[in-house]
């Protein structure tokens, strides 16, 4: 039996001879969100596509469907927030490097 959430699948293996059963998500779940779905959102952003582009891609690749439009948008906002944080930290580090090279000539 396969259950899907976004682009991830929950697989269940059951032995026909005994009661042994193993459940797992492919790929592994990360907190509440599934990493593969977030990666699909990120990659679609990078190539300038949105939810409909992700749906077409997943259909062509015979993958489970991407997150719903609302979840897709929420993931986009989370990615943008983290990208801004990385950008600001990078710019601060670059400014500190320049100030260190220029000495006291610049106000840092």
C-alpha positions as CSV (number, residue, x, y, z in Angstrom):
1,X,0.0,0.0,0.0
2,X,1.3,3.4,-0.9
3,X,0.2,6.7,0.6
4,X,1.5,10.0,-0.8
5,X,2.1,13.5,0.7
6,X,3.4,16.0,-1.8
7,X,6.2,14.3,-3.7
8,X,6.9,11.8,-1.0
9,X,5.5,8.3,-0.6
10,X,4.7,6.3,2.5
11,X,5.5,2.7,1.7
12,X,4.3,-0.4,3.7
13,X,5.9,-3.7,3.2
14,X,4.1,-6.7,4.6
15,X,5.3,-10.4,4.7
16,X,2.6,-12.8,3.4
17,X,4.0,-15.6,5.7
18,X,4.1,-13.8,9.0
19,X,2.8,-10.6,10.6
20,X,6.0,-8.6,9.9
21,X,5.4,-5.1,8.5
22,X,7.6,-2.2,7.8
23,X,6.4,1.4,7.2
24,X,8.6,4.2,6.0
25,X,8.5,7.5,4.0
26,X,10.6,7.8,0.9
27,X,12.5,10.1,1.4
28,X,12.6,10.5,5.1
29,X,10.3,13.1,6.7
30,X,11.8,16.2,8.1
31,X,9.7,17.7,10.9
32,X,6.2,18.3,9.5
33,X,7.3,19.0,6.0
34,X,8.7,16.5,3.5
35,X,12.1,17.5,2.2
36,X,11.5,16.3,-1.3
37,X,8.4,18.5,-1.7
38,X,10.3,21.6,-0.5
39,X,13.1,20.8,-2.9
40,X,10.6,20.6,-5.8
41,X,9.2,24.0,-4.8
42,X,12.8,25.5,-4.6
43,X,13.8,24.1,-8.0
44,X,10.6,25.3,-9.6
45,X,11.3,28.8,-8.2
46,X,14.9,28.6,-9.6
47,X,13.6,28.0,-13.2
48,X,10.7,30.5,-12.9
49,X,7.8,28.1,-12.6
50,X,5.1,27.8,-10.1
51,X,2.6,25.1,-8.9
52,X,1.3,24.3,-12.4
53,X,4.8,23.8,-13.7
54,X,5.6,21.5,-10.8
55,X,2.4,19.5,-11.5
56,X,3.3,19.1,-15.2
57,X,6.8,18.1,-14.3
58,X,5.7,15.5,-11.7
59,X,3.2,14.1,-14.2
60,X,5.8,13.7,-17.0
61,X,8.2,12.1,-14.5
62,X,5.5,9.8,-13.2
63,X,6.1,11.1,-9.7
64,X,3.5,11.7,-6.9
65,X,1.8,15.1,-7.3
66,X,3.5,18.2,-5.7
67,X,2.1,19.9,-2.6
68,X,-1.2,21.6,-3.1
69,X,-1.1,25.2,-4.3
70,X,-1.6,26.6,-0.8
71,X,1.2,24.5,0.6
72,X,3.4,25.3,-2.4
73,X,2.9,29.0,-1.7
74,X,3.7,28.5,2.0
75,X,6.9,26.7,1.1
76,X,7.8,29.4,-1.3
77,X,7.5,32.0,1.5
78,X,9.6,29.9,3.9
79,X,12.3,29.5,1.3
80,X,12.3,33.2,0.5
81,X,12.6,34.0,4.2
82,X,15.6,31.7,4.7
83,X,17.2,33.0,1.4
84,X,17.0,36.5,2.7
85,X,18.6,35.5,6.0
86,X,21.5,33.9,4.2
87,X,21.8,36.9,1.9
88,X,21.9,39.4,4.8
89,X,24.5,37.3,6.7
90,X,26.7,37.0,3.5
91,X,26.5,40.8,2.9
92,X,27.4,41.6,6.5
93,X,30.4,39.2,6.3
94,X,31.5,40.9,3.0
95,X,31.2,44.3,4.5
96,X,33.2,43.3,7.6
97,X,35.9,41.9,5.2
98,X,36.1,45.1,3.3
99,X,36.3,47.2,6.5
100,X,39.1,45.0,7.7
101,X,41.0,45.5,4.5
102,X,40.5,49.2,4.3
103,X,41.3,49.8,8.0
104,X,39.7,52.9,9.5
105,X,39.0,54.7,6.3
106,X,35.5,53.4,6.1
107,X,32.7,53.6,8.7
108,X,31.6,50.1,9.4
